[in-house]
Amino acid sequence: MEGFFAQSIIYIVSAIVCVLITKRLGMSSILGYLFAGVLIGPYLLKFISNERDGQDIMHGTEFGVVMMLFLIGLELEPKNLWKMKDLILKIGLSQVLVTSALLFGVAIAMGVQWNIGLAVGLSMALSSTAIVLQSLKEKNQLDNKEGKMSFGVLLMQDIAVIPILAILPLLAIGQEVTGISQDHMNFLEDFPGWLQTLFIFGAIGVVILLGRYAFGPLLHLVVKTRLRELFVAAALLIVTGIAFLMEFVGLSPALGTFLAGVILANSPYKHALETDLEPFKGLLLGLFFMAVGATINFSLIGADPVKVAALTLGVMAVKALVLFGIGRTKNLSTKENLNFAFGLAQVSEFSFVTYSFAFQLNVFSKELTDLLMAVTALSMTLSPILMTVLEKTIFKNLEKPIENKKNEADHIDSKNQVILVGFGNFGSTIGRFLRANGVEATILDSDPERIENLRKMGFNVYFGDGTRVDLLQSAGAENAKILVSAIDSTEHSKRIFKICQEHFPNLEVLLRARNRFDAYELLEMGIHNIYREHLDTSIRMGVDVLTKLGFRAYTINRLARQFRDYDEQALKVLVKYKNNKNEYISKVKKEIEIQEAMLGGELSKKFSLNDHAWDSDQMKEKKD
């Protein structure tokens, strides 16, 4: 189908439909984009007429990967990047070298010429930055141990692109190099090696200097215009300009923009840059993944499916084994290690570039290039599918091995008026307070390690899932008066409330809420006994601040109580507007004004005639 608007509609509709389906099935959005690419590709609906078109789209949308690295750089301050040097140089370099060597060895064993085997090994040692980082961000795992290790490996791989591109021409032994596209040649090609190196370091130096002394003033001038679209244009100029400079001297654009992002991490415009560039990154990455799906050569796969499948799974297995071994040396748990190993097991999007470059250098034949591209695209498609399968099966069992013993919960022989579900930091404070005042509670928790430690401390804690009716029955829910849910999960608390409503209507249920918005969810269910985690602590700190400033203790404590009561009442009003952002903000502003007007009059009176005795008592307590 021809025409810009027609093509745009095709891409957008296919993306929306496929991503909605995959997310509904609990899968990654990456899979949705990949399936959308396959759907509109040359082998199904044929909106993309051939693989070449898909590759052209992919090269164009690789800018999404570049932008993603820039945004990740913004989240890393230079001092934090320096802390990652061991991850980059030790873990990352080990992965690249060992994987390349193993793949090279396998190629030699299969009778492949050494120069071709080395080019294949170096190209396939790289992993997909786009797929891995997008997946980690979706799952909020970038700050986990395996997430940091994955990021270190990917960063080292981006650095490794430079020597790989330098090595490939040296492998064209006795070959006539013809027809090399300008995509892989740069203006340094005719200069001596030492001068090329000088230019490369010079380009990196220029990026650092621009980041330190030019980008800040530029953004400052743009911000003064108060035109948001101009700020967006300036942000895009920074990213595209650096990408162009890096490509101009033969470096990885993604590496250059990442470096610029790190330099701008301390900039006052950091958050504005992230906000304005995020939509572009997401759109371009989505198109990139669709292009990958469209480049899968099903004709080649259909001609010899066993060979293609064996090569794809073999490469992924080699990479996963190397990564798993590295993870073992860093004491990752089995779940973390599998996540690390299989998350990076696919081949990189940059490998498409190295295959084309090697083909133009006559290192690869046309048949080998097509085969490697099919294997790479297939590995990028299989990787998210494999991770989804692991998460639904193995990871779930590894994460909560005790769940397999669901019917082996502790026998509960104590029956008390209070049942306390969850004995972490929040719940243990409640439990200790009750016990200190002579009230025993039947305590349930689902963390075996925590239960073991608490029992050593003298607490009688039972293992069990508080959302199970039979367990609550054995805990005496039919005769108890109060159930306290102190667990850090609004969904679990809602489930407990519903169970108590249905099976134990005699129980008064008190629920923990992490924040105001969790409290709104509970209020909408008709729950009234809601206790926000930080409300009382925040107010108590405010009381101490005002007391230290010289306000009378009695007045401040009375006003704090009024403040708390009013805030709880305001919660019941604001819940009606939580789904309308503008109206919600307006109502919050109005409630704050009312609250300040009510309390401000008394607070402005620094002294109260009735407060002296209580202040004296407070002073005595502090002296004691």
N, C-alpha and C positions, 0 to 999 in steps of 0.2 A: 504494500500500500504506500503510495507516494504522498508527499506533502508534509510539511513540518507539523501542522496541527493534528493531522491524522496519525502520524507516528507518535506524537506526544500522548494522544489519547490511548493508543495501544499500550505503550509502556506503562502509563499511570494506572490504567484499569487493570492490566495483568498483575502489576505489583500489588495493588490494593487487595485484589481478590485472593491472590496466593499467600500474601503475608497474613491476611486475616485468618485464612484457613489454618496455616501453620501455627499461628499464635493461639488459636482456639484449641488446637491439638496439643498445646504445651511445648511446642518446638521453637527453635530460634528463628528470628526474622530472616536471618541469612538464608536459611533453607527456602523460605518463601520466595525470596528474590531469585535464587538459583532455579527453582521450579518455574518461575515466571519466564526466565530466559529460555529454558528448555521448551516451554509451551509455545512461545512466539517465535522460536528458532526455525531453522531451515528444514527440520525433520517432522514437525507437527503442524502448526498453523502457518508456518512459512512467511510470517511478517518480516523476519530477517531472512533475506534470500540465500545467504551463504555464510560460512564460517569467517570469511575474510571481513565481511561487514561487522560481524560480532567482535572480531579482534580490533577493528578500527574504533568501534564504540568503546571497547575495553581500554585501549590506550588513551582515549580521550578522557574517560572517567577515572583513570588512575589518579587524576588530580584530587579525587576524594580521599585516597590513601595519603597523599601529600598533606592535605588539610587536616586529616586526622592526627598525623604526627605532629603538626604545628600545635594543635589544641592540647595534645598530651604533653608536649614540651612546656606549654603555658602552666600546666599543673605541677611542674617540677622545678623547684628553685635550683640554681647552680650547686649550692652546697649539698642538696639531696642527690643530685646527679653524681657528684663526686663520691658519695657514700655507696653508689651502685657500681663502683669500678670493679669490685670482685665479681659481681654478677655478670658484668659485660665481658671482662677479660678472661676470667677463669671458666665460668659456666658456658657463656656464649661461644668463646673461642674453642673450647673443648668440643662442643656440639658440632660446630662447623667442620673442624679438622677430622674428628673421628667419623662423622657421618660421610663426609667426602671420601675418606680413605676406604671405608667399608663398601660404599657404592662403587668406587673405582675397582676394588678387589672383585666384587661380584661381576662387574662388566668384563674384566680380564678373564675370569673363570668361564664366562659365556663365549669367549673367543672374540671379543670386541677389541679393536685396535686401541693401544694405550692412550693416544691423544684424544680419541672420541670418548673413551671411558672416563678420562679425567674431566673432560668438558661436561659430560653427563653427571658425574659425581658432584662437581662444584655447583652446577645449576640446581640439582635436586636436593642438595643439602639445605637449601633455603626454605623457609616456611612462610605462609601467607600472613603478612602483617595485618591486612584488612580483616580477614576472617577471625584470626586469633584475638586481636584487640577488641573488635566489635563484640565478639562472644563474651570476652571477659568483662566488658563494660555492661553488657546486658545482664550479666549474672552478679554484678557488683563484686568481682573477684580480683580487680586490678591491685587492690591493697593486700590481698592474701599472700601467703608465702609463695605458693605456686604461681600466682599472678605476677609477682615481682620477678621471679625467676624467668617466666615466659617473656616478660618485657625486656629483661636483660639479654636473653638469647636473640630476640627479634632485633634489638638495637645493634648487637654485634653483627648480625646477618646483613643489616643495612650498610654497616661499615665495610663488611667483606665484599660487597658489590664492587667496590673500587678495584681491589686487586683481581677479582674474577674477570672484570672487563679488560684489565690489562693483560691477563694471562691468555685469554682466548685467541688473540692474534698470533701468539707464540706457538699455538697448537696447530696452526695451518701449515703443517710441514709439507713442503713441496707442492703446495696448492696455489693456484692463481687466484688472487683475491679480486673479485669483480662485483660490480653492482651493489656496493655497500650503501645502504640508505643513509641519509643525513641524520636520521634518528639516533644512529649509533656512532657517528663520527663527530668530532668537535674541532674547533679551530686550532687545537694544540697538536694535532696529529703529525704535522710536519716539523715540529720542534724537537730538539734533543730531549732525552728522558729527564735529565736534571732540571731543564727549564720547565718541562711539563709539571714536575713535582713542585717547583717553585710557584708556578701559577696556581696549582691546586691549593697549596697552603695559603697563598695570597687571597684566593677566593674565600676560604674559610675565615681568614682575618678580616676581610671586608664585611662578611656577615656579622661577625662579632662587633666590629666598630659601628656598623649601621644599627645594630640592636641596642648598643649602649648610648650612642650619641645622636642618631638621626631619627629613628622610629618614634621615640618619645616626643620630641619637639614637633614632628609631623602630626602625630595624633592630637597633640595639645592644640595646634593651630586649627585642625579640623573640628575638634570639639567646640571651639569658640563660635563656630558658625551655627551651632545648634541644629544642624541638619543631619539626621540620623543616616540618611542614604549616602551622604558624603563620607561618614565614618565607615560604613560598610564597604564603600568603594576603596577607601584607604586601607582597610584591613585586607581586602582581596589583592590590592596592589602589593602589599608587603609579601603575602604568600606567593603570588605568581612571580613577582620579581626575584625572590630568592630561588624559587624553583627553576626559573630560567637561567639564573647565574650558575647554579649547580650543574644543570644539564649542559650549559655552555662549555664548562671545563671538564665535562665527562664524569661528574660525581652524581650520586643519588639525590634527586630533588627532595625526597622524603627526609633524608638525613640532614640536608641543609635547613629545611623548614623546621625540623625538630630542634635544631640548634638555636634557630632564631626564637622559637617558642620558649626555650629554657632561658634565654637572655631576657625576654620580656616578662618572665614569670614574676618579677618584682615590680613590674610596671603598675601604676594606678589604673591603667586601662585594661588590665588583664581580664576582669570579669566581663567588661563590655565586649571585648574581642571574642571571648568564648560564646557569649549570648548571640552575637551577630553572625558568627561563622558556623555555628552548630547546624543550622538548617541546610546550608550548602553542603556541608560534609555528609550529612545523612542522605541527602538526595543523590549526590554523586556516588557515594558508596553503594547505594541501592542499585543504581544503573550499572555500576561496575560488576556487581554480583550477577545481575541479569545478563550482562555481556559474557561472563564466564559460562553461564548455563547455555547460552546460545552458541558458544564455540565448541561444545562437545561434539565430536565427529562420530555420529552414530553409524555412519556407513563403514568407517574404519573399525569401529567396535564390533559391528555386526559381521564383518568379514572374518574376524578372528577373535571372538569374545573371550575365549579362554586365555589367550596370550595377553590381551589388554588387561583383563581382570587380574591375572597372575602378576604382571608387572606393577600394576597399581597397588595391589595389596602387599606385594613384596617390598616396594619402596616405603610404603607407610609402616610396615612391620619393622624394617631396619631402622627407620628414624625413631619410631616409638621405643624400640629396645635401647638405643643409645641414650635417649632422653630419660628413660626409666632408670638406667644405670646411673646417670648423673644425679637424678633425684634421690636415689638410694644413698649416694655419698653425702647428700645434704640433709639426710634424716627426715625426708618428707614421709608423712603417713601414706598408707597404701592408697587411700582415696585421693589425696593431694598429688601423689606421684602419677597415678593413672590419668588424672586431669591434666597434669603437666605434659605427660608423654604423648597421649593421644590428641591433646589440643593442638600440638605443634607437628603432628604427623603428616599433614598435607604438604604439597609442594607450593612454592611461592608464585604469586602473580608476576613477579619480576623474571621468573624463569622463562616466560613467553618471550621476553626481550632477549635473554641470552641464547635461546634456541634460534631465534631469527638472526641474531648476530653471527652465531656459529654456522648457520646455513649460508649466509652471505660470504663468510670466510671460507666456504667449502669444507669446513670441518664435518658438518652434518649433511647427509643426503636429504632430499625432499621427503622420502618415505620415512626416514628416522625422525625428522622434524615433526611431521604430522603425528607419528606415533607418540612422541614425547609430549606433544601438546594435548593429545587425547588423554594420556595418562595423568597429566597435570590437572586438566580441567575436571577429570573424574575424581581425582584425589581431593580436590577442593570441594566437590559436591558431596563426596562420601564422608568427609571429616565431620561436618555438623550433624549428619545423620548418625554417625557412629557415636558422637558425644551425647546425642539425645538418648540413644539406646542405653548407653552406659549409665546415664543419670537416672533413667527410669528403672534400671535393674540393679546393677552392681553397686553404684554409688549409694543408692537408697539403703541397701543392706549394710554397706560399710559404715555409713553415717550413723545408723541407729541399729546396731546389731542386736540390741536387747529387745527390739520390737518383734523379733521372731519368737520371743518367749512371752507374747502378749497374754497368754492364759496362765502365766506363771507369776503373776503379781503377788506381792507379799500377803500373807494371811494377816488380817487386821483384827487384833483382839481388844483394842481399846475403843470405847464409845464415849465421846465427849459432846458438850453442847456446841462446840465450835469445830468446824472442819476447815483446815487451811490448805489450799491447793497451791503448790509452788513455794519453795523455800530457798530462793536465791537471796540476793541482797535486800530486796524489798520485803519478801515474805519472812525472812529470818528476823528482821527488825520487829515486825508485827508479833511473831511468835515469841521472841524474847521478852517483849513488853507484856504480853498476856501472861506468860509464865511468871514473870517478876511480880505480877499482881495476883498470883494464885489461881489463874485460869489456864487449864490445860487444853490444848487443841489437838485434834487428830490431824497429823501432818502428812500430806501426800506430795511426792515429787517423782519426776521421771528421769532424773539424771543419776545413774548408778554411782558414778565417781563422787558426786557431791553428797549423795546419801551416805556413802562409806565414811567420808570425812566428818559429816555431821554426827554420825553415830559415835565416832571416836570422841567427839566433843561432849557427848552426853545427851544428844537430842534423839528422841524416839521418832524417826522418820520412816515412813513406809514407801516402798517403791510401787508406783502404779500411775496409770493415765487417768487424770481427773475427769476426762470426758467419757468415761465408761460407766454406764448405769450400774452394772453389777458391783464395781469397785466402790462407788459411792454408797451403795446399799450396805456393803460389808463394813464401810466406815461409819455406819450409823446415821445416814442422812435422813432416814424416816423419822428419827426421834431427836435429831440435833435441831438447834434453833437458828444457827447462823453458818453460812458458808462464805469463806473469803477466798476469792480468786486473785492470787498475787503473781500470776505468771505473766511473762513479757510477750504476750500474744493476744491481740484483740480478738482474733478469729477463735482461738481456744476459749476465751472468756465468754464470747457470744454463744458458743456451743454449750458451755457449762450452764449458762443462764437458761437456755432453751430446755435442756435436760431437767433442770430443777423445776422449771415451770410445769413441765409435763408429768414428771414422776414424783417430785418432792415439793408440792406447793406450800408446805409448811415452812420450808427453809427461807430465811431472808438472805438474799445474795448481795454481797458487797464486792465490787469489781475494780480492779486496777486499770487505769488508762494511762498510756504513755504520754499523751499530749492532748491538746484541745480538740484536735480533729478526730482522734480515737474516741474522745468523750462524746462528740457529736453522733458518731455511729451508734454508740450505746444508748444515747438519749432517744434516737429514732426508733429503737426497739422497745421503748417504754421503760428503760432501766433508770432508776433514780439514785441508787447508792453507788455513785461513781467517784473514784479517788484518783486525781491526777498526780503523777509521780512528783513533779517539781513545784507544785503550787505552794504547799505549806513551807517547804525549805526556802523558797525564794522570798516569801513574805517574812519569814523569821530573820533572814539576812537583812532585809530592808528595815525591820524593827531595830536590829543591832546598829545599823548605820545611823538611823535617826537618834537612837539613844546616845551613841558616841558623839553626836553633834550637839547634845545638850537638851534634847527634848525629854519631857517627863515620861517615865516608863509606863505609868498607868494609862496616860492618854494614848501613847503610841500603841500599846497592846490592845486597847479598846478599838482604836481606829483600824488596826490590822485585822481584828475580828470582823469589823464592819466591811472592810475591803474584801476580805475573803467571801463573806456572805453575798455581797453585791456581785462579785465575779461569778459565783455559782449561779445566781439568778440570771445574770446577763447571758450565761451559756445557754440557758433554756430559750432565750429570745433569739440569739444569733444562729442557733441550729436551723431555724426556718429559712435562713438566707445563704447557707453555706455553698449552695450550688450556683449562686449568682454572684460572681466575683465583685462587680461594681457595687451592687446593692449591699453585699456583705461588708465591703470596706467602708461604705457610707454609714452602716449601722454600727460597726465597731467604733468608728470615730465619734459617733453620737453618744454611745455608751460610755466611752472614755471621758467625754466632756461632762456627762452627768455625774459620773463617779468622782471626778476631780472637784466638781462644784460642791458635792455633798461633803467630801472629806477635807477640802482645802481650807474651809473656814476655821475648823478646829486646829488643823495642823499649823496654821499661821500663828496660833497662840502658843508661844514657846513655853509658857508656864501656866500651870493650873493649880488653883488653891487647894484642891483635894488630892494632889498627887505626891505631896512631900513624904508621907509615911511610907508609901510603897517604894519610892526612890531610896529612902534610907535602908529599907530591907535589901534592895538590890545591891547597894554599896557594901552592906555587911557580907552578903553572899560572895561578892567578888574578893573581899579581903580574906574571907575564910578559904 
